[in-house]
């Protein structure tokens, strides 16, 4: 039970801050927003310590739950940093609940997955850049959902989620494409490093598994979206849909693959 306490503290912090904007129809004071930011920073610090203990305490243990927790930690960090400039408090309702869930999962890790090549700089760079890319696209997908609800609210359409305020749509749209651009660059590096140095990184030649295929498909979708934005000014619902489609493909490439290999097969 004592092992669970710090995980539960992180869950409590994330959910408490998220609840402040979930179905809240009143404006929130500046003082309260500063308190929320400080609470998230505290949650990030405790979450980071738990990740360090889980991943690096006995080697380089990047099991399925640890990887998901790390991705959501980075996602919350990206949100926290973006919120300092863009006032994205409404995004708390989308980012923090899944972060609370995935922060708790490592406490129930079913199997360790120690990576044997952690001393190789290229391998560490590949893993680090991949996790950051997934985090940026996770943030982009959640941000796209916020934009969808903001658009519905702007047009007075019924919605299941009522939030007190939204940033201007143009500001949210600009931020979305900046995040996708950075994520696309990092995903490109991840794919190229994985393909060119597959044998050095993974100890075997490149194999076109469904993970590679889904990753390339996601890369194409995001590249197409960025091209459409630059060439044709794509925005609004088209940008939101393509963002979410690309994210689903990344989920199929990484999360589903890892879940099958490290959780289901371990239990059977």
Secondary structure, 3 states (H helix, E strand, C coil): CHHHHHHHHHHHHHHHHHHCCCCCCCCCCHHHHHHHHHHHHHHHHHHHHHHHHHHHCCCCECCHHHHHHHHHHHHHHHHHHHHHHHCCHHHHHHHHHHHHHHHHHHHHCCCCCECCCCCCHHHHHHHHHHHHHHHHHHHHHHHHHHHHHHHHHHCCCCCCCCCCCCCCHHHHHHHHHHHHHHHHHHHHHHHHHHHHCHHHHHCCCCCCCHHHHHHHHHHHHHHHHHHHHHHHCCCHHHHHHHHHHHHHHHHHHHHHHHHHHHHHHHHC
